[in-house]
Amino acid sequence: MIGRILGKRYQIVEKVAMGGMSNVYKALDMNLKRYDAIKILKEEFAQNTEFLEQFRQEANSVAGLNHPNIVNIYNVGSEQGLQYIVMEYIKGRTLKKIIKEKGRLFQDQVINYSEQIAKGLQHAHINGIIHRDIKPHNILITDDDRVKIFDFGIAKHSESSTMTNSGRIIGSVHYFSPEQARGLTTDLRSDIYSLGIVMYEMVTGRLPFDSESPVTIALKHMQEPVIPPITINSSISEKLNAVIMKAVAKDPIDRYQSMDDMLTDIQRVKGAGPLVYAIADGNGEVPTKATMDSTQVMSPVRTTGPVTAKAKFDGMPPDGDDEFEYDEIIEEEQREKRRNRGLLALLVGLVILLTGVSVYAVNYFNNLNDSRQEQNDQKTMSMINIVGMSEAKARLELSKFQIKLEPEYITSETPGGFVLESSPNAGEEVQTGGTVKAKVSKTREIVKVPDFSNMNLEQARAAIIGSDLVEGKVDDVYHDYILEGIVITSDPLSGRELEKGSTVNLTISKGKDPNKEDLVVPHILGLEPSLASETLMAAKLKLGSTTYVMVEDKDFDGKVVSQSLPMGTRVTLDTVINVEIGKYEETSAPESTTTPDSKPEVTKPEDTKPEDTKPEATKPDTKPATKPVTTTTPGTKPPATGKVTAKDLVEKDYYEAEEIALKAGYTISILNLHNPDGSVVPTAKKNELMDQGKINAVVKEVDISNKRILVNALSNVPYNE
């Protein structure tokens, strides 16, 4: 296949991936002089109408989609029995591979990836496309952390069945929804469930349900509760836990009802405000419709006995997560229906007999219920305090006493969706089964932060006003590449959803820093601190922290024995250089021994003649009086103490963690600096603090890759400026 030209245009250069139904190749588009990806259906499936239809379905599904988080389809073709799709070529790794390499991901990374996946699916849903096979294997992460969703091979238009024409269920068993497992009609909420499972795997490093049998896994999706991820990874926030648990609810009515709703809550996880649709109640669980409404009597889900059926696989890769097909559950339900047909005739006769009895029973129980209702209406209780709760939380608490909430929405400065007043007030008498009135802060209209790319300040201000937002603080900073007067970034970032009237801060370029020079770190080892400081000042650099370390060579006492950046390193103006200063403490040697290389000391008392005093003979095999010097040689870093692990750095002051990392030969930097309230310090401010050596924060999360360490740190003081 390598070297073959398809459609007189695409020259195949290498194979990049293998799947159950198809292979993916890298190909050169000879017309546009670019690399594309070509997905070719395997020959053994090219004559199978069902697989061929599924392959064409992918092209038809994605062809009408145009979104930065979905892989683009460029062309579709067939040639000499080969069916192929020409797609955008993406250089990166699958999310599954990243999870396998790193295990649990940072919460910030989970939110970032989840938000991009949700945006891509949101676009697909708007266009009537349900993916139905969302899993980490079908999500590419580029080198700059952009998400690309691909493999719409089993996607369908809204309200379609999960089953193939042959009556089998298709999907990835570890990730598909309970309704997919049953072969029922799926809608966009099936994608929401699958995304919830993907998020679960990102924060815990494992799947919620697993087994050697695909059928067993499917039954677990249908029957077993999901263990809250916060019980496995306690470092995630309650809000992120609540989002995941709501997404993976068994009943579609208890999940997010649209990807818009889920995206809103994902974006609120990092902020200080509450979630809109899920409730982070601190116990790792999320209320469902069954807990929020009155008790309901429901028909049980039919399941088979011990699972002995044999799943039918096709081209499953070693990880066992590709598409599979099985029909055991459907066949069992069909057998159940046939058994029930024999009872139908008997039931028809009984219905006639029971009709008369039913009329009497209905009248009797109606009178009985009316009597009980009158008794319940007389029961009273002390009103609970719901002021300050979200509307959803208040409804949940009141529903425990069969009390309904009657909200009145009013404009308020507080975030939308919170109870401001209740009638009756907390502590006053209220009837169970009655109604409580409450004033609830009105949720403001949501708008998106505009794209400020290549805008100057005046254009950006006009865009902010046009989006019904308010201009906040404007910072001017130097930038090596962006021209003076052009917007560098905004806070919040472009594309983020905000309440109408919210504030947007801007950072404007002042152009290239005229004082920024390409400087070189001088050699300061062996110098006293004062002279080292003068040498650095002459080089337009600064002396940073000084740490004293024990040395066993008196010549290094009070002198620089280590510098944080070696001589010759190219840096910018006012870069801070930290140093270590030697500290020597003399130790006395035993009187009867001397070192082999030292001259014996001769004592001359006043009453002793020189000729009467003889030096003690030196014995070649005499042991040294002191241990051999093991101090660090100037110009080198202290020896590595072993491999640095996340446990060595978590909960340590950043500069303490930095010292541990540098001494072990690692580089370390801060990915995100969080304020005490959880919000992220703007990148420009974080970089300014790092340049000034003023980071006052504790390391919370660590990512180690080779000799590079990235950390997320929680500041001890707020940085709102």
C-alpha positions, -999 to +999 in steps of 0.1 A: +000+000+000+029+024+007+037+045-024+003+039-040-016+069-053-054+071-048-076+093-069-046+105-089-039+128-060-031+112-026+002+093-023+004+070+007+036+074+026+032+054+058+007+035+080-001+053+112-029+033+128-048+000+126-084-006+136-110-034+136-126-023+104-101+000+088-065+012+086-053+048+086-024+060+065-005+093+062-007+105+026+007+135+006-019+156-012+000+163-044-023+191-054-022+211-021+013+200-010+001+190+024-002+158+044-036+142+050-048+111+068-066+085+047-089+059+063-092+027+042-118+001+048-102-034+051-108-056+021-126-083+040-153-058+049-156-040+015-181-065+003-202-066+035-231-042+030-235-035+067-199-026+073-198-006+040-228+014+051-212+020+085-180+033+068-199+056+045-220+068+075-188+082+090-181+104+060-217+115+057-219+123+095-187+144+097-188+160+062-214+186+074-195+194+106-169+222+108-155+227+143-120+231+157-125+201+180-137+177+153-114+161+127-122+176+093-133+154+063-118+165+030-129+139+005-145+105+000-137+080-027-134+044-040-109+029-064-105-007-075-126-020-046-109+002-020-132+025+000-114+055+016-120+087+034-095+116+033-093+134+066-073+161+084-039+148+095-034+154+132+000+150+149-006+139+185-015+111+209-049+095+218-063+104+252-062+067+260-024+066+255-020+097+277-041+081+305-021+049+302+012+068+305+002+092+333-026+075+351-046+102+368-045+136+351-044+170+367-079+185+375-070+214+352-061+191+324-094+171+329-114+203+328-095+216+297-099+183+277-135+178+289-145+214+279-131+209+244-147+175+239-180+189+251-177+218+226-171+194+197-201+172+207-222+203+212-216+213+176-224+177+164-256+177+184-267+210+170-263+195+136-283+164+146-254+140+149-249+117+179-214+102+180-224+070+201-188+059+205-171+085+226-140+070+243-104+081+249-093+060+219-114+083+196-100+115+210-067+129+198-046+154+218-022+176+198+012+188+211-004+221+221-032+204+240-060+209+214-086+181+213-098+165+181-127+141+181-127+115+153-142+081+143-179+089+137-182+054+122-213+044+142-228+079+145-264+084+136-289+112+134-309+120+165-335+095+178-320+066+160-317+030+173-285+016+187-290-016+169-276-027+135-298-041+108-288-076+120-303-068+154-269-066+172-258-039+195-227-019+185-205+002+207-176+002+230-188-017+260-167+001+287-181+035+276-216+031+262-248+040+280-273+017+297-298+024+270-272+014+243-266-018+263-304-025+261-305-018+224-330+010+230-334+043+211-305+067+218-303+104+219-277+130+227-277+120+264-259+088+254-229+109+244-232+127+277-230+094+296-199+083+275-182+117+282-189+112+319-172+078+318-142+094+299-139+121+326-142+094+353-112+076+337-092+108+335-096+117+372-092+082+386-069+065+360-093+035+358-128+026+344-159+024+366-169-010+353-146-038+341-148-076+335-135-102+312-169-106+297-184-077+276-219-089+285-211-086+322-198-051+317-229-041+298-251-055+327-230-034+352-237-003+332-274-012+335-275-022+372-245-013+393-240+022+409-209+041+399-185+046+428-180+084+431-146+093+417-138+116+447-136+085+469-108+072+446-090+105+440-097+129+469-077+157+453-105+165+428-131+192+438-166+183+448-179+203+419-160+182+393-172+150+411-208+163+409-205+170+372-192+134+365-218+117+387-247+136+370-233+127+335-232+090+344-267+087+359-284+054+349-317+071+338-312+096+310-337+120+327-313+123+356-284+133+334-277+166+318-304+172+292-281+188+267-244+192+260-250+230+266-260+222+302-230+200+308-206+225+292-220+252+315-212+232+346-178+221+334-168+257+329-181+266+364-159+239+381-129+262+382-148+293+393-159+304+427-197+302+420-219+271+423-228+247+395-261+254+377-274+219+369-255+195+393-254+197+431-220+194+448-234+183+482-201+170+496-210+134+500-199+122+466-234+117+453-257+136+430-294+138+435-315+121+408-351+125+397-360+095+420-347+114+450-361+147+441-397+136+433-421+115+452-416+078+455-425+059+423-434+023+415-414+011+385-413-022+365-380-040+372-353-043+345-353-078+331-319-095+332-308-130+324-293-155+349-256-162+350-239-147+320-226-176+299-232-161+264-202-157+241-196-122+228-189-118+191-158-096+184-144-082+152-108-070+150-106-060+187-072-045+195-052-057+225-067-032+249-102-047+243-119-014+240-128-013+203-163-018+189-180-052+196-213-068+189-234-091+209-271-102+209-275-121+242-295-094+260-318-089+230-324-126+225-333-131+262-359-103+259-373-120+228-377-153+246-394-135+275-419-120+250-427-155+235-433-168+270-457-140+277-479-147+246-493-178+262-507-157+291-523-131+269-555-151+262-560-158+299-554-121+308-581-109+283-607-130+301-596-118+335-598-082+324-635-085+317-641-101+351-620-075+369-636-045+352-666-046+375-644-051+406-621-023+395-649+002+394-658-006+430-621-006+441-614+028+425-643+045+443-633+029+476-596+039+474-604+074+462-625+079+493-597+064+514-570+086+498-591+117+503-594+109+540-557+104+544-549+135+524-570+155+548-551+140+577-518+148+561-529+184+554-533+189+591-496+179+598-472+208+605-435+211+610-408+237+617-397+253+584-361+244+575-336+272+564-332+272+527-319+308+523-285+307+506-292+273+489-293+269+452-328+265+438-322+228+430-308+221+465-338+238+481-362+218+460-344+186+470-345+194+508-381+204+507-391+173+487-381+152+517-412+166+534-434+165+503-432+204+502-432+221+469-411+253+461-429+282+444-401+305+433-403+342+424-373+353+403-359+387+411-328+407+399-300+406+424-262+413+426-257+377+438-251+348+414-282+335+397-302+306+410-299+311+448-327+315+474-327+350+489-358+348+511-384+322+520-420+324+532-426+311+558-392+319+573-369+293+589-383+281+622-419+291+614-447+266+611-453+250+577-476+222+565-461+190+551-473+185+516-478+222+512-460+250+493-432+273+503-427+306+485-392+319+479-374+347+462-347+334+439-319+354+422-325+356+385-300+339+363-285+364+339-284+359+302-252+340+291-230+355+264-196+346+250-163+365+254-155+377+219-124+368+199-099+397+202-073+383+178-054+411+160-076+438+176-063+470+190-076+484+223-104+505+207-116+475+186-116+453+216-136+478+236-162+479+209-164+441+208-169+440+246-197+465+245-213+447+215-213+415+235-231+431+265-200+428+286-181+454+307-145+464+302-124+457+333-087+463+339-063+469+310-027+458+315+002+468+293+030+444+291+060+439+268+059+411+243+085+398+219+062+391+190+029+409+193+029+444+180+024+474+202-012+483+209-025+448+200-045+426+224-024+397+238-051+380+258-082+385+278-094+373+312-116+353+309-103+339+276-122+343+243-150+318+238-158+315+275-194+319+286-203+346+311-234+363+325-244+394+306-228+424+322-197+405+335-163+421+334-136+413+309-099+423+316-075+429+287-037+426+283-023+449+256+012+446+241+037+474+246+059+459+219+093+445+225+110+454+258+138+479+250+156+469+282+155+432+274+190+421+265+206+388+257+229+384+287+253+357+298+256+343+334+292+350+347+314+326+367+310+334+404+321+301+420+348+306+447+338+343+452+326+358+485+289+368+485+297+405+482+320+401+453+296+376+437+268+402+440+290+429+424+299+405+396+262+398+389+253+435+390+280+442+365+264+416+342+230+432+348+218+403+368+207+399+405+218+378+434+189+358+448+187+336+478+218+324+496+219+290+513+247+278+536+259+243+532+286+224+552+320+219+535+350+200+547+375+221+528+385+253+547+393+271+514+356+271+505+345+286+538+323+317+532+325+314+494+301+304+466+302+267+460+271+264+437+251+287+415+216+280+402+225+287+366+259+277+352+283+301+336+275+308+300+237+304+303+220+330+282+194+350+302+175+383+302+179+415+322+176+412+360+175+374+360+179+361+396+208+338+404+205+318+436+238+306+453+250+282+480+277+294+504+302+270+520+304+268+558+334+251+574+337+237+609+370+225+621+372+190+637+401+180+660+423+150+651+436+123+676+470+133+691+487+100+682+480+100+645+488+122+615+478+120+579+503+103+556+508+134+535+510+160+564+541+171+581+542+164+619+539+194+641+569+200+664+564+216+698+592+236+713+587+243+750+609+271+764+628+246+787+635+221+760+665+222+738+659+219+701+683+189+698+663+170+725+631+172+706+626+147+679+596+145+656+575+115+659+581+092+630+554+091+604+540+056+597+530+050+562+501+028+571+487+051+597+450+059+591+440+095+583+429+116+612+399+129+593+376+114+567+384+121+531+368+153+519+334+146+503+322+181+498+308+192+465+334+204+441+328+240+431+311+243+398+290+212+401+256+206+416+252+183+447+248+147+436+213+135+428+196+117+457+176+095+435+145+097+414+121+125+424+085+115+429+053+135+432+052+125+469+085+143+474+071+176+463+034+177+471+024+201+500+059+217+500+066+253+495+073+259+459+109+271+464+116+241+487+102+218+459+124+237+434+155+231+454+148+194+456+141+192+419+172+212+408+195+192+431+183+160+415+189+174+380+153+182+371+138+214+356+107+227+374+080+253+365+045+262+375+017+253+351-011+270+370-009+292+401-043+292+419-056+319+443-069+307+477-105+307+463-095+283+435-094+308+406-063+309+384-038+337+387-034+353+352-004+340+333+012+374+330+010+379+368+023+344+375+053+350+352+060+384+369+060+367+403+083+340+391+107+365+376+108+384+408+112+353+430+081+361+449+060+329+446+043+323+480+026+290+473+023+253+482+027+226+455-006+207+451-003+186+419+028+173+402+035+160+366+069+144+360+080+136+324+117+126+320+136+154+337+109+180+334+085+187+363+053+207+360+033+216+391+000+233+400+004+254+431-020+270+456-010+306+466-011+315+503-022+351+493-047+363+467-034+380+435-064+399+422-044+425+404 
